[in-house]
């Protein structure tokens, strides 16, 4: 395992797996927060519309 090409490609593969995992969790967390805000906003708008009827 002292071959520099093997080490280089192993680092690239492991780095890309880490980066992909980070992006999956980062985008998922942001989407989860946005969905929570959107449901609160839509719920408040629905309640406001029902009060006016």
C-alpha positions, 0 to 999 in steps of 0.5 A: 500500500506504499504505492502513491497512486493507490494512496491518491485514489484512496484519498479521492474516493474516501474524500468524495464519499465524505463530501457526498454524505455531508451534502446529503445531510446538509441539504436534508437538514435545510429542507427539513427546516424549510418544510417546518417553516412552510407548514407553519406559514400555510397553517397560519394562512389557513386559520386566518382564512377560516376566521374570515368566513 
